[in-house]
Amino acid sequence: MKNSIILLFLAFISLAQAQTNTFPLLIGTYTSSCDSKGIYIYDFDTNTGDFVFKNATEKVINPSYLSLSNDQKIIYSVNENGVESAVSSFEFDKASGILTNLNQQKSQGADPCYLINDDLNVIVANYSGGNIAVFRKKPDGSLTEAKQLVQHKGKGIHPRQESAHVHMVYFSPDKKYVLSTDLGTDSIDIYEYHPDAANEVLQWKSSVAVQSGSGPRHLTFSKDGKKVYVLQELNVAISVFDYANGKLNKIQETTILSKDFKGNFTGADIHISPEGKFIYASNRGEANTISIFKIFKNGQLQPISVVSSLGKGPRNFVIDPTGKFLLVAHQYSNDIVIFKRDLASGAISDTGKRLELCSPVCLVFGNQK
């Protein structure tokens, strides 16, 4: 009798855990090309791959990239709008999905396309402005005016490299540095990060050049923090670097293109799987693919496969925190395709599930509900 009660209790606990494996999914969109409210909040079930709409903002202009605070209570977004671009803060109620606008500040550079945050600061990459802006957080999570502006200068050999184009800012795992990719100058710039500083929060340390005309776009760190993987937008190469104490040393370069592909292409996003064994990268243009790589123990990459993203313009994608699903946001076919992911092989397969949404371009998971 006692054993039966214990087994029933364990079964109840197991069932409860299975039923509550739900994560908030934050989606940033473009609002100028079709009917979009701005930021959308869904609940995503990592047992089934199903999603439930919770809430959305109203009349938020082009929140094309989002960043969630560590305590999950504030969402920061860019408002990509040319010279009128801004950065916004929203109070976020995870239970209801309701977002309440806190405030907005000028981004101090045209077309912000990426942002990160920690307990003290929000750091923004302004693409057309070619600069990085640093904003201090107020106690309620709202933003001060920009306290630092770091301007990049230079150009490259490609027609799109007429000036600096900062495309990403990214914390090193120990938060001692901020790395930025500049598509316009073919460089990865490394800044010392001093979060408490009055003005010089970012202090330039060094710059690493990549192949001319390659256009570095996004990067990610290995799980042990010793490797950096950089996706180039213009030549769709992945550059692999050893990383230590704010220094990069290239050890490999590969491509996300299929050997037999003929057509135009443009690299977009790169992510490592939660267990750290696989790298995924998206390719737009006429390719519209997800490339999958195995990570060797030395950090170098082996191509596994290139599969269709099943849509047009796979701008951003995300792997859910459990690693079971890979979601691809298609900017031009106006949908999010949900793939099932094999944890052992890294392969992805179509679940048939689709989330129809106007011009989705950024996917962010919150913590488990």
Buried (B, 14 or more C-beta within 10 A) or exposed (E): EEEEEEEEEEEEEEEEEEEEBBBBBBBBBBBEEEEBBBBBBBBBBBEBBBBEEBBBBEEBBBBBBBBBBEEBBBBBBBBBBEEEBBBBBBBBBBEEBBBEEBBBBBBBBBBBBBBBBBEEBBBBBBBBBBBBBBBBBEEEBBBBEBBBBBEBEBBBEBEBBEBBBBBBBBBBEEEEBBBBBBBBBBBBBBBBBBBEBEEBBBBEBBBBEBBEBBBBBBBBBBBEEEBBBBBBBBBBBBBBBBBEEBEBEBEBBBBBBBEEBEEEBBBBBBBBBBEEBBBBBBBBBEBBBBBBBBBEEEBBBEBBBBBEBBBBBBBBBBBBBBBBBBBBBBBBBBBBBBBBBEBEEBBBEEBEBBBEBBBBBBBBBBEEE
